[in-house]
Amino acid sequence: MMRVIPLKETEGDRLYREFFAPEFVPQRLGTPGHWQGVAAQKLSLSGPVRLDDFQSLLQGRAANGEALIRREPLEPERLAAWRITVADGGPASVALWALAPGPYGARVRRAHNHAVHAAITEFERELNNRPWFDNPDAPGRKSVVFAEFQAGATRQQAPRLHTNLFLFNLLFQKRVETRSFTAEEVTRQCSRLEAVYTKRFTQELSRILGARVQVPAELCVRFQAHPRGSSDRAGERLEGRQLFAAWRQQAQAWGWGPERVGEAIAEARSRPTWANWNQDGRKLLRVHALWLRRPEHSPQRVLFAMVRGCEARRSQSAQQPAQHSTPQQSQSHSRSQ
């Protein structure tokens, strides 16, 4: 699922309240924004996204105030950027993200991040007609700047694993003057971005969970209608583990607690499907590669070490009663004499 919203230069204050306010990270399970795209390196943009740099790019200027795009004196307010919200349309980004056991939830988020980064890379490759070898310094190469904000909850604190990408209306090209995007270019590139994200996320999810986990779509709708689950907490903003606990408590009342979701995942992983066999084969290959790289961590050596450890503990426990009984035996022998 993808939503594209055009932004104007004067919308910096509204975006500050949503993405740069101090409560964004703890209350929406997000991370500070990061710069993406080849042009970000050329503009010396790295690390967390700062509000000053973000607003400067909205106005078509670099961090040092230099104009990046030529503007006419009487030109009307230009389109500054596009806000692209990337999320999975199925239950993975809502129900599985909120209710799956800890390791699976972390893997679902990692799969989402990998899919988003693959989509960003494909966005620039598609701009340059998909070259065989991607050379950032090639003559005429086009590049863009993205500001990426990841979040695990909506503003109403309903579960939703998603990423907001801000595509700035600046198309950089080697040895060519910077220009703006056309509406047709953005529409075409965003449709390609959505296709790449969906394909990559589905592949990653099948590797993690095997076959598709059967979670009712009604559960996702209920989460959206009842954020955080508890009406008596409507005025309170939860953070971190409290938010996950509220989601799971409400899902438990609906009959879908973490235990049932864990059983659904285990049942999906046990099905005889190509996705599960592929995942099991990958695990065996990773174990074999680890064995070749570090023979001391081979499965045989680990097993033998476990057996030797059990035998050592068993012999040690057998020796301890004998040591305790030795003084008593010596005392009885002396009395008999």
Contacts in CASP RR format, 6 or more apart in sequence:
PFRMAT RR
TARGET T0000
AUTHOR 0000-0000-0000
METHOD contacts of the structure
MODEL  1
MMRVIPLKETEGDRLYREFFAPEFVPQRLGTPGHWQGVAAQKLSLSGPVR
LDDFQSLLQGRAANGEALIRREPLEPERLAAWRITVADGGPASVALWALA
PGPYGARVRRAHNHAVHAAITEFERELNNRPWFDNPDAPGRKSVVFAEFQ
AGATRQQAPRLHTNLFLFNLLFQKRVETRSFTAEEVTRQCSRLEAVYTKR
FTQELSRILGARVQVPAELCVRFQAHPRGSSDRAGERLEGRQLFAAWRQQ
AQAWGWGPERVGEAIAEARSRPTWANWNQDGRKLLRVHALWLRRPEHSPQ
RVLFAMVRGCEARRSQSAQQPAQHSTPQQSQSHSRSQ
1 87 0 8 1.000
1 88 0 8 1.000
1 89 0 8 1.000
1 90 0 8 1.000
2 84 0 8 1.000
2 85 0 8 1.000
2 86 0 8 1.000
2 87 0 8 1.000
2 190 0 8 1.000
2 193 0 8 1.000
2 194 0 8 1.000
2 197 0 8 1.000
3 84 0 8 1.000
3 85 0 8 1.000
4 82 0 8 1.000
4 83 0 8 1.000
4 84 0 8 1.000
4 85 0 8 1.000
4 186 0 8 1.000
4 190 0 8 1.000
5 82 0 8 1.000
5 83 0 8 1.000
5 85 0 8 1.000
6 79 0 8 1.000
6 81 0 8 1.000
6 82 0 8 1.000
6 83 0 8 1.000
7 15 0 8 1.000
7 58 0 8 1.000
7 79 0 8 1.000
7 80 0 8 1.000
7 81 0 8 1.000
7 82 0 8 1.000
7 83 0 8 1.000
7 166 0 8 1.000
8 77 0 8 1.000
8 79 0 8 1.000
8 80 0 8 1.000
9 58 0 8 1.000
9 59 0 8 1.000
9 77 0 8 1.000
9 78 0 8 1.000
9 80 0 8 1.000
10 77 0 8 1.000
11 58 0 8 1.000
11 80 0 8 1.000
12 54 0 8 1.000
12 55 0 8 1.000
12 58 0 8 1.000
15 54 0 8 1.000
16 51 0 8 1.000
18 24 0 8 1.000
18 155 0 8 1.000
19 33 0 8 1.000
19 149 0 8 1.000
19 164 0 8 1.000
20 51 0 8 1.000
20 54 0 8 1.000
23 237 0 8 1.000
24 30 0 8 1.000
24 149 0 8 1.000
24 151 0 8 1.000
25 31 0 8 1.000
25 32 0 8 1.000
26 239 0 8 1.000
26 240 0 8 1.000
27 153 0 8 1.000
27 157 0 8 1.000
27 237 0 8 1.000
27 238 0 8 1.000
27 239 0 8 1.000
27 243 0 8 1.000
28 151 0 8 1.000
28 152 0 8 1.000
28 153 0 8 1.000
28 154 0 8 1.000
28 155 0 8 1.000
28 157 0 8 1.000
29 151 0 8 1.000
29 152 0 8 1.000
29 153 0 8 1.000
29 240 0 8 1.000
29 243 0 8 1.000
30 149 0 8 1.000
30 150 0 8 1.000
30 151 0 8 1.000
30 152 0 8 1.000
30 153 0 8 1.000
31 149 0 8 1.000
31 150 0 8 1.000
32 48 0 8 1.000
32 49 0 8 1.000
33 48 0 8 1.000
33 49 0 8 1.000
33 147 0 8 1.000
33 148 0 8 1.000
33 149 0 8 1.000
33 150 0 8 1.000
34 47 0 8 1.000
34 48 0 8 1.000
34 49 0 8 1.000
34 147 0 8 1.000
34 148 0 8 1.000
35 45 0 8 1.000
35 46 0 8 1.000
35 47 0 8 1.000
35 49 0 8 1.000
35 145 0 8 1.000
35 146 0 8 1.000
35 147 0 8 1.000
35 148 0 8 1.000
36 117 0 8 1.000
36 120 0 8 1.000
36 145 0 8 1.000
36 146 0 8 1.000
36 147 0 8 1.000
36 148 0 8 1.000
36 165 0 8 1.000
37 120 0 8 1.000
37 124 0 8 1.000
37 143 0 8 1.000
37 144 0 8 1.000
37 145 0 8 1.000
37 146 0 8 1.000
38 124 0 8 1.000
38 136 0 8 1.000
38 141 0 8 1.000
38 143 0 8 1.000
38 144 0 8 1.000
39 143 0 8 1.000
39 144 0 8 1.000
39 145 0 8 1.000
39 170 0 8 1.000
39 172 0 8 1.000
40 46 0 8 1.000
40 145 0 8 1.000
40 146 0 8 1.000
41 136 0 8 1.000
42 143 0 8 1.000
42 172 0 8 1.000
43 62 0 8 1.000
43 63 0 8 1.000
43 145 0 8 1.000
44 63 0 8 1.000
45 53 0 8 1.000
45 63 0 8 1.000
45 145 0 8 1.000
49 147 0 8 1.000
49 149 0 8 1.000
52 63 0 8 1.000
53 63 0 8 1.000
54 147 0 8 1.000
54 166 0 8 1.000
56 62 0 8 1.000
56 63 0 8 1.000
56 65 0 8 1.000
57 68 0 8 1.000
57 81 0 8 1.000
57 145 0 8 1.000
57 147 0 8 1.000
57 168 0 8 1.000
57 170 0 8 1.000
58 80 0 8 1.000
58 81 0 8 1.000
58 168 0 8 1.000
59 80 0 8 1.000
60 67 0 8 1.000
60 68 0 8 1.000
60 69 0 8 1.000
60 80 0 8 1.000
60 168 0 8 1.000
60 169 0 8 1.000
60 170 0 8 1.000
61 67 0 8 1.000
61 68 0 8 1.000
62 68 0 8 1.000
68 170 0 8 1.000
68 178 0 8 1.000
69 170 0 8 1.000
69 178 0 8 1.000
69 179 0 8 1.000
69 180 0 8 1.000
70 177 0 8 1.000
71 78 0 8 1.000
78 169 0 8 1.000
78 180 0 8 1.000
79 169 0 8 1.000
79 180 0 8 1.000
80 168 0 8 1.000
80 169 0 8 1.000
81 166 0 8 1.000
81 167 0 8 1.000
81 168 0 8 1.000
81 169 0 8 1.000
82 166 0 8 1.000
82 167 0 8 1.000
82 169 0 8 1.000
82 186 0 8 1.000
82 190 0 8 1.000
83 164 0 8 1.000
83 165 0 8 1.000
83 166 0 8 1.000
84 164 0 8 1.000
84 165 0 8 1.000
84 166 0 8 1.000
84 167 0 8 1.000
84 190 0 8 1.000
84 193 0 8 1.000
85 162 0 8 1.000
85 163 0 8 1.000
85 164 0 8 1.000
85 165 0 8 1.000
86 116 0 8 1.000
86 119 0 8 1.000
86 162 0 8 1.000
86 163 0 8 1.000
86 164 0 8 1.000
86 165 0 8 1.000
86 193 0 8 1.000
86 194 0 8 1.000
86 197 0 8 1.000
87 93 0 8 1.000
87 160 0 8 1.000
87 161 0 8 1.000
87 162 0 8 1.000
87 163 0 8 1.000
88 112 0 8 1.000
88 161 0 8 1.000
88 198 0 8 1.000
88 201 0 8 1.000
90 217 0 8 1.000
90 220 0 8 1.000
91 213 0 8 1.000
91 215 0 8 1.000
91 216 0 8 1.000
91 217 0 8 1.000
91 219 0 8 1.000
91 220 0 8 1.000
92 108 0 8 1.000
92 161 0 8 1.000
92 201 0 8 1.000
92 205 0 8 1.000
92 213 0 8 1.000
93 108 0 8 1.000
93 112 0 8 1.000
93 160 0 8 1.000
93 161 0 8 1.000
93 162 0 8 1.000
94 158 0 8 1.000
94 159 0 8 1.000
94 160 0 8 1.000
94 161 0 8 1.000
94 219 0 8 1.000
94 220 0 8 1.000
94 223 0 8 1.000
94 224 0 8 1.000
95 159 0 8 1.000
95 215 0 8 1.000
95 219 0 8 1.000
95 220 0 8 1.000
95 223 0 8 1.000
95 251 0 8 1.000
95 256 0 8 1.000
95 261 0 8 1.000
96 104 0 8 1.000
96 105 0 8 1.000
96 108 0 8 1.000
96 209 0 8 1.000
96 213 0 8 1.000
96 215 0 8 1.000
96 261 0 8 1.000
96 265 0 8 1.000
97 105 0 8 1.000
97 108 0 8 1.000
97 109 0 8 1.000
97 152 0 8 1.000
97 159 0 8 1.000
97 160 0 8 1.000
97 161 0 8 1.000
98 159 0 8 1.000
98 223 0 8 1.000
98 244 0 8 1.000
98 247 0 8 1.000
98 248 0 8 1.000
98 251 0 8 1.000
99 247 0 8 1.000
99 248 0 8 1.000
99 251 0 8 1.000
99 256 0 8 1.000
99 257 0 8 1.000
99 258 0 8 1.000
99 261 0 8 1.000
100 108 0 8 1.000
100 258 0 8 1.000
100 261 0 8 1.000
100 262 0 8 1.000
100 265 0 8 1.000
101 258 0 8 1.000
101 261 0 8 1.000
101 262 0 8 1.000
101 265 0 8 1.000
104 208 0 8 1.000
104 209 0 8 1.000
104 262 0 8 1.000
104 265 0 8 1.000
107 208 0 8 1.000
108 161 0 8 1.000
108 205 0 8 1.000
108 208 0 8 1.000
109 152 0 8 1.000
109 161 0 8 1.000
110 204 0 8 1.000
111 201 0 8 1.000
111 204 0 8 1.000
111 205 0 8 1.000
111 207 0 8 1.000
111 208 0 8 1.000
112 161 0 8 1.000
112 163 0 8 1.000
112 201 0 8 1.000
113 150 0 8 1.000
113 163 0 8 1.000
114 200 0 8 1.000
114 204 0 8 1.000
115 196 0 8 1.000
115 197 0 8 1.000
115 198 0 8 1.000
115 200 0 8 1.000
115 201 0 8 1.000
115 204 0 8 1.000
116 148 0 8 1.000
116 150 0 8 1.000
116 163 0 8 1.000
116 165 0 8 1.000
116 197 0 8 1.000
118 196 0 8 1.000
118 197 0 8 1.000
118 200 0 8 1.000
119 193 0 8 1.000
119 194 0 8 1.000
119 196 0 8 1.000
119 197 0 8 1.000
119 200 0 8 1.000
120 146 0 8 1.000
120 148 0 8 1.000
120 165 0 8 1.000
120 193 0 8 1.000
122 192 0 8 1.000
122 193 0 8 1.000
122 196 0 8 1.000
123 144 0 8 1.000
123 189 0 8 1.000
123 192 0 8 1.000
123 193 0 8 1.000
124 134 0 8 1.000
124 142 0 8 1.000
124 143 0 8 1.000
124 144 0 8 1.000
125 131 0 8 1.000
125 134 0 8 1.000
126 189 0 8 1.000
126 192 0 8 1.000
127 142 0 8 1.000
127 143 0 8 1.000
127 144 0 8 1.000
127 171 0 8 1.000
127 189 0 8 1.000
128 134 0 8 1.000
128 141 0 8 1.000
128 142 0 8 1.000
131 138 0 8 1.000
135 141 0 8 1.000
136 143 0 8 1.000
137 174 0 8 1.000
138 174 0 8 1.000
139 174 0 8 1.000
139 175 0 8 1.000
140 173 0 8 1.000
140 174 0 8 1.000
140 175 0 8 1.000
140 176 0 8 1.000
141 173 0 8 1.000
141 174 0 8 1.000
142 171 0 8 1.000
142 172 0 8 1.000
142 173 0 8 1.000
143 172 0 8 1.000
143 173 0 8 1.000
144 167 0 8 1.000
144 168 0 8 1.000
144 170 0 8 1.000
144 171 0 8 1.000
144 172 0 8 1.000
145 167 0 8 1.000
145 168 0 8 1.000
145 170 0 8 1.000
145 172 0 8 1.000
146 165 0 8 1.000
146 166 0 8 1.000
146 167 0 8 1.000
146 168 0 8 1.000
147 165 0 8 1.000
147 166 0 8 1.000
147 168 0 8 1.000
148 163 0 8 1.000
148 164 0 8 1.000
148 165 0 8 1.000
148 166 0 8 1.000
149 163 0 8 1.000
149 164 0 8 1.000
149 165 0 8 1.000
149 166 0 8 1.000
150 162 0 8 1.000
150 163 0 8 1.000
151 160 0 8 1.000
151 161 0 8 1.000
151 162 0 8 1.000
151 163 0 8 1.000
151 164 0 8 1.000
152 159 0 8 1.000
152 160 0 8 1.000
152 161 0 8 1.000
152 162 0 8 1.000
153 159 0 8 1.000
153 160 0 8 1.000
153 243 0 8 1.000
154 160 0 8 1.000
154 224 0 8 1.000
154 227 0 8 1.000
156 227 0 8 1.000
156 228 0 8 1.000
157 227 0 8 1.000
157 228 0 8 1.000
157 237 0 8 1.000
157 238 0 8 1.000
157 243 0 8 1.000
158 223 0 8 1.000
158 224 0 8 1.000
158 226 0 8 1.000
158 227 0 8 1.000
158 228 0 8 1.000
159 223 0 8 1.000
159 247 0 8 1.000
160 224 0 8 1.000
167 181 0 8 1.000
167 186 0 8 1.000
169 180 0 8 1.000
169 181 0 8 1.000
170 178 0 8 1.000
170 180 0 8 1.000
171 178 0 8 1.000
171 179 0 8 1.000
171 180 0 8 1.000
171 181 0 8 1.000
171 185 0 8 1.000
172 178 0 8 1.000
173 179 0 8 1.000
206 212 0 8 1.000
206 275 0 8 1.000
206 278 0 8 1.000
206 279 0 8 1.000
207 275 0 8 1.000
207 278 0 8 1.000
207 279 0 8 1.000
207 282 0 8 1.000
208 279 0 8 1.000
209 265 0 8 1.000
209 268 0 8 1.000
209 269 0 8 1.000
210 268 0 8 1.000
210 269 0 8 1.000
210 271 0 8 1.000
210 273 0 8 1.000
210 275 0 8 1.000
210 276 0 8 1.000
210 279 0 8 1.000
211 268 0 8 1.000
211 269 0 8 1.000
211 271 0 8 1.000
211 273 0 8 1.000
211 275 0 8 1.000
211 276 0 8 1.000
212 268 0 8 1.000
213 261 0 8 1.000
213 264 0 8 1.000
213 265 0 8 1.000
213 268 0 8 1.000
214 264 0 8 1.000
214 268 0 8 1.000
215 256 0 8 1.000
215 261 0 8 1.000
215 264 0 8 1.000
216 256 0 8 1.000
219 251 0 8 1.000
219 254 0 8 1.000
219 256 0 8 1.000
222 254 0 8 1.000
223 247 0 8 1.000
223 250 0 8 1.000
223 251 0 8 1.000
226 250 0 8 1.000
228 238 0 8 1.000
228 243 0 8 1.000
228 246 0 8 1.000
228 247 0 8 1.000
228 250 0 8 1.000
229 246 0 8 1.000
229 247 0 8 1.000
229 249 0 8 1.000
229 250 0 8 1.000
230 246 0 8 1.000
230 249 0 8 1.000
230 250 0 8 1.000
233 246 0 8 1.000
238 246 0 8 1.000
248 257 0 8 1.000
248 258 0 8 1.000
251 257 0 8 1.000
251 258 0 8 1.000
269 276 0 8 1.000
269 279 0 8 1.000
270 276 0 8 1.000
287 299 0 8 1.000
290 297 0 8 1.000
290 298 0 8 1.000
291 297 0 8 1.000
291 298 0 8 1.000
291 299 0 8 1.000
295 301 0 8 1.000
END
